[in-house]
Amino acid sequence: MASVLNQDPAFENIPSIKAKTLRINLNPAIYGTFAEIGAGQETARHFFRSGGASGTIAKAMSAYDKNFSDAIYGTEKDGRYVTQSRLNKMLHHEMQLMEERISRKDHPDRLFFTYANTVATIDFSKRYKGHGWVGIMFQLDPNQKEYDEIILHLRFKQNEARLQQETLGIVGVNLIYGAFYKYNKPRKLLKYLYDHIDKDTVEIDMVNFSGPNFKNVDNRLMSLQLIRYDMTDAVMFGPDGNNLLPAAVLYKKNILALRGSFRPVTKVNMDMFQKSYDIFIREQTVEEENTVVMFEITLANLKASGEIDEQDFMDRAELLCSLGHTVLISKFQEYYRLVEYLGNYTKARIGLTMGVNNLVEIFDEKYYRHLSGGILEAFGKLFFKDLKVYLYPMKNAETGQIMTSNNIKVHPRMKELYKFFKYNGKVMDIIDYDPEIMHIFSRDVLKKIMNGEEGWEEMLPEGIADIIKKKKLFTRQEVPEKQNV
């Protein structure tokens, strides 16, 4: 690591924005460019104001006009400007210019960086709140061949463009400062992004770290921190372990969501997924090529023991990613909140795959006491969406009866509401299920793994048992699990 950064314990107390910019400006090694599109040059402004910027800022620009922006960075296939693709082009283009124009021979100790953002602030009608992509490409050692990168996505919550611009400027300063002085503490770096900012003003719903100094950083775990620190309500990551922007993945898509603990993922989980997917894509309003499938875990499930067990989370993520699935982690314990969230991004068909016990829980009034309209308010939100539940049956352990939507028991007060829900086509039974695996429950498999028992391997999808054994997953003491409603 670069000793010129000279990490100082005195700076552990939260420094002011001016102190942060001044510390960077007075560091003779740090040198780079600012490229900001769409919301003015709010970040660069802080560095100019604090003084000493001539030794830090090689260039500050705002290719505000779209034609100029296209001439510099090229056009986007979708014609949009506030995208991750645009941000990546900005970062790489500006860094290339740095390397071409600044002689390493004359400046052997310089630490190059490029900060960029592409942002759309709130519109005049105030229908669209505004959002943006922010990133930094930088080096911590002048001999470092591969650059480190930190990429963020922001959603603004303020109702005035000027306030959003000011917030963006502060986030930018916090990011640049964190990149150089908190790079070895990525979790704290995330928290420090909100220095001098109220969390109610901006949401950070995606982050990715990459580069040699972040080779040991698992972006899925960083994604989890965004929820832990109340930066966002839901995060998503793909099979490769990198974080995804939910809005980009879900936009105008047909969505099929399977909720579970996946602790571990079992043959039943995969049968539920495959059978419901086969039904879903045959729906008249669903196009297979425009369909997204995701496995969803609630934060309540991850907090089953009272606190989030990060290793337990990583064990589940490891298995789901190995099966090639996209994973959503959310705060939405109630299903209606999940549907409401998905409905922000699509008006197309939303499918929920669940077991009988989960459907019964949905009709339990205790989960809706915080709503002024109670359970009726929640179901009003469910009915408003193009929603369908794909119900996987359950075998009654005592009677051996197969429980479906036709014979499940809900509270007497809920019978009429349930009938209305079912007979309005909101529930479809999965009838071609595999009866040979209905005895499999994740909690039973987990106990066998933890107790070193035999016979659990055949309860899991092909290859999963091998991964569990090889990486010694789920080896800690079992904790009780909460219901997902």
N, C-alpha and C positions, 0 to 999 in steps of 0.2 A: 504493500500500500504506500501511497505517497506521503512521505513525512512532511512535505511542505504544507499539508493541510493542518497540521499541528492542532489536534483536537484538544480543546480546553475545557476542563471540568467546570470552570466558572460560568460557562455558557449553558449549563444544565438547567438553570432557571430560564423560563421562557423569555427570550429576548424580544424586543420590539421589532416591528417590521423594518424600521430604519436601522436598528442595530444589526439585523440580519444582512441587509443589503450592503451596509458599510463594511461589515466583516468580509464579505465576498469581494467588494471593490478594492479593499486594502490588501487583499491577498495577491501578491504579484504573479502567482502561477495561474490563477483562474482567468480564462479568456475565452469569449465566445460571442455568439450572435443570438438575436431575438427576432423571431418571425411570427407575427400575430395577425390573424385574419378575423374580421367580423365584429370585434368588440373594442377596437382601438388598441393602442399600445400600453395597456394598463400595467403589465408587469414591468416592462422596460422603464416606465415612468418612475417607479419607485427607486430603481437603481440610479437614474439620472438625478433625482431629487436629493438622494442621500450624500452625494459628492464622491469624487474620486472615480467616476465611471469610465474615464478615458483609458484607464489601465485594464478595464474588464470588458467593455463592450466594443467588439470589433465592428458590429453593424446592428442597427435596429430598424426593422422595416415592417410595413403593413401593406401587403398586396390586396388592398380592400376591394378594388374593382375586379369583377370576375374575369374579364378579358385579360387583365394583367396577371392575375393569379394563374390562369390557364397557360399563359405565355411562359411563365416561370416554372411551374410545377407540372404542366401537362393537364389534360382533361381526364375526368373520371367517367367510367363507363356508364354509371347511372346518372350522371349529370349533377350529382350532389357535391357540396363543398364541406359540410360539417360531418366528416366521416373519418374513421381510423385510417383508411387508405390515404386520404388527403394528408393527414398528420404525418404518416410515415414518409410520404414523398417530401414533405417540407423538411423534416429532420435530416433525411439522407442527402437531399440536395444542398442544404445549407452547410452540412458538415463537409461535403465534398469540396465546396467553395473554400471553406476554411483551410483544408489540406492543400488546395492548389495555390492559395494566395499568401499563406503564412509560411515562411521558411522555417523548417525545423532546425536547420543549421544555425540560424540567427536566434532562434527561440527554443533551445533544447529543453527548458524546464516548464514550458507552457502546458497547462491542462486544458485541452479544448472542450468546449461544450456548445450545444445548440439547444435552445429552448424554443418551443413552438406551441401555438394553439390555433384552433379553428373553431369559431364559436358563433352561435346564433342566439342573440338575446331576445327577450320577450317582444312580441309584435304589438302593433298599435291596438288591435282588438283585444289583446290580452288572452287570446284563446290558446296560444302556444307559449309556454313558460320560458322556453329557451334551454339550450344545452350546449355542450362543447367537448372537444377532445383536447387534452393538454399532455405534453410530453417533454422529456429531456433526454438527449443523447450526450454522454459525457465520458471522460476518462479520469481515473484517479492516479494514474502513473503516466508520465509523458512517453514512456516506451510501450505503453499498452496498445497492442495492435487492434484488438476488438473492443468496440465501445460498449459501455453499459447503457441500458435504457430503462426508463420508467414511464409507463403510459397510463393515463387516467381518463375516465369519462365522467363528466359532471352534469347534473340536472339542477337548474336554478329554481328557487322557490319564491324569490322576491317578485314583486309586481311592478318594478320600475327598472328600466334598462340601465340607468346610471348606477343603481345599487348593485345590479348584477355585474357590471363592469368593475366596480370597486372590489367586489368579492373575488372575481377572477384574478385581479391583480395581486391580491393577498395570497390566494392559493398558489399562484405562480412563484411568488417569492418563497413561500414555504417549501415548495417542491425543489427549487434550485438549492436552497439552503440545506434541505434534508439530503439531497443527492450527494453533496460534498462533505457534509459534517455528520450525517446520521446514516450513511450507507451501510454501516455494519450493524445497525439496529433497525431492520426494515419494518418491524411492527411499530416501533416508536415513531419511525418516519411517517407511517400512515396516520398516527394520532396527531402528530405535529402539523399535518396538513390543515388542521382546523385551528391552529394558533391564531388568536385575534379574530375568529369567525364564529358566529352562532351557528350551531348545527341545523337550525331551522331555516337557514338561508340557502344552503346548497347540499345536494346529495351526491356522494361519490359511489357509483354503482358498478364500477369495474376498475381493476388495476392489474397490470402485468409488469413484472420485473424480468429483465433478461440481461445477459452479459457475464463476463468472467467473475466479477465480484458478487454476482447473485446466483452463481451456479448451484448453491445449496438451498436456495429459496424455492419452496414449492408454492406456485401461484394459487393452487387450490386452498392452501392454508392461509395465504394472504387474503384471498376472497372471503374466507370465513371471518377474518378480523373485521372486514367492512360491516358485517352484521353485528358482531360482538360489540363494536364501538358505536352502534346505532348510526352508521353512515348511510345505510340503505336498508330496504326491506327484503330484498332478494338478490341473490347472485347466481351466476351460471358458469359452469366450466365444461369443456368438451373432452372427448376421449383422450386427447393428447395432454391433458392436464392444464392447458392454458385457459385463462378466464375469457368469457365471452360476454358481450353486451346483450342482455335479455331483449331489449327493444329491437336490436338489429336481427336477432335470431327469430323472434316471434312475430315481427311486423307483417300483418295481413295473412298470416299463416293459419291453416287448420292445425289445432294443437291437441295432442293426446298426452295426458299426464297420468303417471302411475305413482301414487304415494305409498311409501312404506318405510320400514326401518332399515331393510336390506342389511341386516346384521346377523348373518351374512345374507347375500342374495341367494335365493333358493330356486329349485325347479318350479315351484308354485309361482313365484314372482315372474319367471320367464314365460310360463304358460299363460298367466294373466295378461302379460304384455302381448304375446304373439296372437292369442285368440281375440283380444279386444282390437288389436291393430287390424287384423284381417276383416273384422266387422266394420271398423271405422272407415277404412279406405274404400269400402263398397257403398258407403252412404252417398246418396245422390248429390249432396252439396260439397263433397270432399274430393279433392284432387290429390292423388298420391304424391306427385312431384312438388306439391305445395304444402306438404304436411311435415310437422315437427313433432317428434316423440321425445319426451323427457321423463326421467325418473326424479321424483321430488322427495326431499327430506325436510321436515320442519325443524326449526330451531328447538322447539319443545321436545322433539324426539332426541336431538343431540344433547339436550340438557336433562336427560332422563334421570341422572344421578344427582342433579342439583347444579352441577357445573358442567361445562362442555369438556368432554374428554377428547382432546385434539388427536391423539393417536387412534382412538376408536373411530373418529371421523375419517381420518386418513385411510384406515383399513377398509371402511365401506367404499370410499371414493376409489381406492385402488382396484377393487373388484369390479365396480360398475364401469370404470374407464376401460378395464381390460376386456370387457364385453362389448366395447364400442359405443357406449351410451352417453348422452348429454345429461348432466345432472343440474338440478335447480335446488338451492338451499334457500328456504324462505322463513319468514316470521309468521306465516299464515297458518295458525293452528286450525282455524275454522275453514272449511272448504269454500264457503261463500266468499271469503276474503281472497283466496287463491283465484277463484273464478273472476272476481272483480279486477284483480291485478292483471290477469291474462287478457281480460276484455279491454284494457287500456291500449293494447297493441293490435287487436284483431277484432273484426266483426264476424269472422268465419266460425265454423263449427268448433266447439271445444268439447273434448271428450275426457271424462274422468273414469279411470279404471280403479275399482275398489272391491273389497270383500264385503260379505253380508254384514259382518260385525261393524264395519265402518259406516255402512248405510244406516244401520240402527242408531248408531251414535249421533248421526246428523240430525235425527229427530228427537234428540234429548234437549229439552228446554234450558237446562242449566248452562249450556254453552252460549246462550244469547241474552242473558240477563243484563249485560252491559249495554244492549241496544235499546233505545227508547221504544222501538216497535217490536222488540222481542224477536221470536222466531219467525214471525210473519215478515218482518223487515228483511231478515236474512234471506228468506225464500223468495221474496220479491226480487231481490238482486239476482238470485239464481234463475228465476223464470224469465227475467229480462234478457238473458243471454241465449244464444243458440247453443244450448248445452244438452249433453246426453251422458248418462251414467251407464257404464258397462259393468254389470254386476257378476262377480265370480262367486259361485256357490260355496257353501260351507257344510261340512258333515257334522251333524250333532253328535258329540262324543258319547252321550248317554243313550240316545234312541237310535242312532244310525241314520236318522232322517236327513235327506239332502235339503238344505235351506236355500230358498231362492226368493225372488221378489214377491212370489205368490203366497208364501207362508211365513214370512218373517214376522216377529212380534214387536210392535212399537207401543209406546204408552197409549192407553185408551184415548187420551185427549188429542193425540196426534193422528189417530186413525184416518180421519177425513182428510187431513192435510196430506198424509201419505198417499191416500187413494188419488187425490187430485194430482199429486206429483207423478205418480206412476202412470195413471191413465191419460195423462197429457203427453205421453211418449218420452218422458224424461229418463226412464229406466229401461234398459234392455238386458235381459239375462244372457250370459255366456253359456250356451248349451253344449258346445263340443269340447268341454273341458276334459282333462285327463283324470279319471277317477282313481287311478293307481297312485297318485301323489297327494291326495287330499289330506293325508295324515301329517304332511310335512309343515312344520312351523319354524320360523327363524329362531325363536327363543329356545326350542328344543335342540336344534342344531348347535346353537351357541353353547348350551350347557354341556353337550357332549364334547365339543372342542375344548372347553375350559377344564373339563374333568378328565381329559385324556382318554375318553371312551372311544370305542370303535363303531363303525357303521354309519357315520354321518356323511361320508364322502359321496355316496350314491344319492344323497338328498339334494346335491348341488349341481348346477350346470357343468358341462364338461370343461375341465381345465381349472375350475375355481378351487377345488380341493388342493390341487398341486400348488397353486399360488399361496394359499393359506399356510400350507406346510412349509414351503420354501422360505416365506417371509415371516413366519411365526405370527400371523395375524390373530387378533382376538384372544390374546393370551392373558388378559387382565381379569380381575374379579368381575363377575357379572353384576349388573345393576338393574333395578326394576325399570320397566319402560312405561311411558305414559301413552294414553290413547291419542290418535290423530283424528281430529274431527273436522 
